[in-house]
Amino acid sequence: MKIALISDIHSNLFYLRRVLEEIEKEKVDDIYCLGDLVGYYDEPDEVIKLIKSRGIKCVKGNHDKYLLGELPYDINREKIYRIKQQRESLSSESLEFLRNLRDEIILEVNGRKIYMTHSLPNDCETYIYDLRSLDLNLLRGGINYYFFGHTHIPMVTYHYGICFSNPGSVGQPRDFTKCSSYAIVDFEKEEVKIKRVKQDVETYIQKIKGHYDEQLIEILIRGGF
């Protein structure tokens, strides 16, 4: 079995289409999204419709919960997050899709236990940068793979015998490459690989320039805050 992992699309349909084009070449069995379908950019409803049409399985991220009113957020960041505007722009079907997403997905493949969430169990807002800071109790229970998003920075590493992987971000890369990224997990080979996708950054910026906060433009140009 082989799957693709994506995360942190943030309403960027332009980037998502390119990433899915590349994933199609990988011949995967399933695609999983590790949260934050919405927030920040320009086409939240279209992103959700494409995710639904492709049968992509998703968990909720913090921005998804902000939009649904399941988590409070700093209203001073509304100009960047664009939560209120996006809430009003989503169709009832898209809102229902978001509402029905789970906080975690647990799978078993080839005798291996896979855990997926946006960041930490029951905490989708804390960033995981240093695995040494994790509560070891979270890692008990026979987990072999722990997949998460939220940081927008791709990584694959091993800690206490567990494979941890973050596929990075589709819609707002923060690793200074300016490339979207995703992960391919081959459970037969027990292999996880990060793949990067070059984006036509200038074309997308011209599309949204003048309508969005400059910080949202600058992060696409730099590829990081």
Secondary structure, 3 states (H helix, E strand, C coil): CEEEEECCCCCCHHHHHHHHHHHHCCCCCEEEECCCCCCCCCCHHHHHHHHHHCCCEEECCHHHHHHHCCCCCCHHHHHHHCHHHHHHHCCHHHHHHHHCCECEEEEEECCEEEEEECCECCECCCCCCCHHHCCHHHHCCCEEEEECCCCCCCEEEEECCEEEEECCCCCCCCCCCCCEEEEEEECCCCEEEEEEECCCHHHHHHHHCCCCCHHHHHHHHHCCC
